[in-house]
Amino acid sequence: GGRKNLKRASEENSVTLERSHSIMQVADLRGSNLIEVMDSKRQKFLTIFPAKFQRSMWMKRG
């Protein structure tokens, strides 16, 4: 299946972040494409997630 191959591909590829990029944790799903995220210093930000990616990713709080 397609989903199994996507999962396998995501596990095999390592990602190197640029200086201006960071990994965030989903703190709250505010509806449609608004997501509250938290950085490593526990500072929260409200972000807009592009609608074209909503069907290609699955997110949960925490």
URJOQUI-V802709 format. One line per field, one symbol per residue. ss: DSSP state (~ for helix, > for strand, _ for the rest). phi: phi as a letter, one per 40 degrees, with the letter a starting at -180 (. if undefined). burial: 1 if it has 9 or more other C-alpha atoms within 8 Angstrom, else 0. Layout:
ss->???
phi->???
burial->???
This chain:
ss->_~~~~~~~~~~~____________>>>>>>>__>>>>>_____>>>>>__~~~_________
phi->.cccccccccccccbbccdcbacbbccacchfbcbcbbcccgccbcbbcdccccccbbbbcg
burial->00000000000000000000000011101000111111100001000010000100000000
